[in-house]
Amino acid sequence: MKPPLLLIGQGSQDDAYAAEFGRFVHRLRCRLDQTGADVSGGYLERATPRLSESVASLVARGHHRLVALPLSLNRLDEELSDALALEQRRHPTLMYDYGRPLGPDPRVLALLAERLKEAAADISRPRALELVGARPRLRPVDATPTDDPHAHVEPGETAVVLVGEGSTDATANAEIHRVSRLFWETHAYDYMTVETAFVSLTPPGVPGGLERCRRLGAKRVIVVPYLLFAGGMLERVWAQALAYGAGHPDLDIRCAEVIGDCETLADVVIDRYEEALRLVPQEEAVRAR
């Protein structure tokens, strides 16, 4: 029997993020069911099931070795390592191996390119906040094509802002800049530029990225979130873009969707899982020498 795959999310109080995370875990469970591999998901904080609950459930079902894969586009951080070390103290028989984070896999960059293409072709532009339930959520408001002065903007007059979450870790932020360059050279080479921005914690923010594009002479800017799932983080990206756009009505600002739950993303996760399984015998052989 293969070790189970444990997908680890950062956690969010946003229902949209939790729902999409849950759907993706279910997708992986269906994909790996025929191989006999169990799949579970847990959050580090702010949502259920917590990582500790998921690990306890796997141990109770007889699993004492697992592959832990952070469902993140960024590199591993100390918080995840500390959380898994704590689970090992709670379950002394537990052993785990890490799967590599997902980005910037070429297939992830290809998915970003699809979201960019969709946003470039879409005549709908997000212009307002619409109240849904107890929380404000962004909804696209259709623009009338005949009244749109930006209907025929060339790619060379269009800039892209790739938006990462942002971190206090300089190395993690530098990785987002690297992704922007890779994305520009592999998928967005027809565009004026691909600039980098962050949702929080470090500059430049989304308005800073948009302002740089405006000063470079862009007539249209497409904001591409470097995020896996919809939720509060995406709403913050859109809200910052809308706030900037309100003061610059002559600049056509469009917002792409997140990567989202899809088969291609599942392919990347499965490859990371199988890669971790292949590395286990090698590591054990090294330790035995």
N, C-alpha and C positions, 0 to 999 in steps of 0.2 A: 504494500500500500504506500502510495506517495505521501510525503509530508503535506499537510494542508497549506494553503495560501492564505495569509492574513493580510488583508488590505487595510492600511492605516491612514485615516484622514485626520486633518488638523482639528476639525470640529467647528460647527457654526450653529448659532441659534436660528438661522434662516431656514425656513421650511423648504424652500426651493432647492437649496444646496443639499439638504438631507435627503430629499426625495430623489434627486438625480444620483447622489452617491449610492443610495439603496438600489436604484434600478441598475446601476453599473455592477454592483456586487452580484445581483441576481443574474445579469448577463454572463459574468465570469463563472458563476456557479453552473449555469446551463452548459457553457462551453466546455468546462473541465469535468463535468459529471461523468462523461463517457470514459475518462482516463482514471477514474477512481479517486481523484483528488478533491478533498473537501475545500470549500472556500468560505471564509468568514470576513467580516469587516468590523472595525471598531475605531472610535475617535479618541484622540488624546485629551480633549476637553470640550466643554460647552454643548455636548450632544450625546445621545445614547444610540446604540450601546457603546459604553466606554471600552477602551482597550482591555482593561482588567477583566471586564465581563466576558469579552470574546475569548480571551486567553483561557479563562477558567472553564468556559464551555468546551473548548477544544481539548483541554486536559481531561475533563470529565468524560469525554468521548474516547479517551485512550490515546490521544496524540501527545507525544512528548518531544517531538521535533517539528518545527514549522519554518516556513519561509515568510519573513516579514517584509512587505513591500510598501513603502510610503507612497500613497497615491498623491504624488506631488511632482511638479515640474522642476523643483529646486533640489539642491543637494541635501544630504542628511544633516540634521542638526543635533545638538547635544540633548535637546528635549526628548527626542525619540529614543536615543541611546539610553538616557536615564530611565525612561519609562519601561523599556524592555529589561533593563538591569533589575528594576524593581520587581517585574514579573518573575524573573528568575529566582529572586530571593523568596517570593511567595510560593513558587513551584520549583523546588530544587532539582527535579528531574528534567526540567524544561531546557531544551536547546533550540537555538534559532539561527537562521542564516538570513542575511540581508539580500533583497533584490535591489538592483540599481534604480534610482529615480528615473522618471520617464523622459525627461527632456535633456538636451534637444535631439531626440531621435529624429532621423530624416522623415519618418512617417508623421511625427508630431508637427514638424515644419510644413509638411504637405497639407495637413489638416488646417493649419493656420492660413495657408494659401487659399484653401477652399472658403474659409470664413471671410478672407479679404475680398475674394472674387464676388461672393454673395453681397457683401456690403457695397462694393463698387457698382454692382448692377441694380441694386435696390433703389427704387425711387422714393421709398418711405424714409423719412428722416425723423429721429427722435427729437421732439420739441417740447414736451411737457411731462409733468408728473401726474399720474392718475392714481387716486386712492383705491387700493384693492385690499379689502379686509381692514386690518388695524395698522397696516404699514404702507407708506407711499412706495409705489413701484413704477418704474419707467415703462411707458407704452409708446410705440411708434405712432406718429400722426402723419397721415398721408399728405404729401405735397402734390400740388397740381402740376403735372409735367409741363403744361404750356406756360405756367407762371414761374418756372424754375430757371433763374439766370445761369445756373451751373450745370445745365443738362448735358452740355457737350464739352466737358473738361477732359483734356488729354492726360494719359498716364504720366507723361513728363511734367505736367503741371500739378500732379497729385502727390502728396507726401503721406507717409504712414507713420503712426506713433505706436510702437509696441509697448504695452503697459504691463509691467510685472507687479507683484505684490509689494515689494520693498522690504528691506531688512536692515537691522543694525549691523549685520555682518557684511563687511566690505567685499569679501570674496563672493558671497551670494549675489550682491548687486552687480559685481563685475561680470558674473555669468549671464545676467540678463542682457548686458551690453553685447556680449559675445553672441548671444542668440539673435539679437537684432541684426548684427553684421552677417551672420550666416543666412538669416531669412532674406535679407536684401540681395545677397549675391546668388542665392539658389532659387528664389521664388519671386522676388519683387524688383528685379533688376531694371524693369521698364519704368519704375516710379522714380520721382525726384530724389527721395531719400527715405530711409527708415530710421527714425529717431527713437530714443529710449525714454520712458517715463515710468514713474512708480505711483502706486495708489497711496502709499503713506510711508512714514518713517525715514525716508531719504529723498533728497531732490534729484532730478526735477520731478515735480508732480505733473499730472495730466495737463494743467494749464501751461506749465513751463514748456512741455514738449510741443504743444500746439503753437505757442508763441514763437518758438524757434522755427517751426515750419512756415509760419506766416512771414517771418522776417526773411526767410530764404526765397520767398516769392510764390509759395504754393497757393493755388486757387481752391483746392479741395484737400482736406486731410481726413484720412480714415484711421480711426482709433481701433487697434486690434488688441484685445485683452489676452495676455499670456496667462490664461486661467483655464482650469479644467472644467469647472461646473459653474452654472448660474447661481446667483445668491447675492448676499449683501455686498461682497467685494465687487461684483460686476455693477451693481447699482451705484456704488461709489464712483466707479470709472465713468459711467454714463452721466451721473450728476455733475461731476467736475467738468466734463466736456460740454454739457448743456450750459453751465454757468459761464464758461469762457465764451461759448458761442453767442450768448445773449449780448455780450459786449462787442462782438465782431460779426454782425449780421452779413457782411459781405464775404465771409469765409465759409465755404460749404464744408461742414463737419459731419461725418457719418461714423457710426459706431457698429463694429462687427460683433457677432455673437461669440461666446466662449467655445472651446473645443467640443465639450459635451459628451454625453454617453453615446458611443458608437462602436461599430465592429472594428474599425481600424485601431482605435484606442485599446480595445480588448486584445487585439493582436500584439500590440507592444507590451502590454502587461504579461501576457502568456509567455512571450519571449524572455522577459526579465525573470519570470518564475522558472522556466526551464534552464536558463543560464545559471541561476543560483543552484539548481539541483546538480548541474554538471560540475560546478566548482566544489561541491561538498566532498566527493571522493579524493580530489586533488589535495584539498586542505588536510584531510585526515591522513593521507599518505605522507605529507610533509611532517605532520606532528608525530607520526610513528617512527620517523628516522632518528 
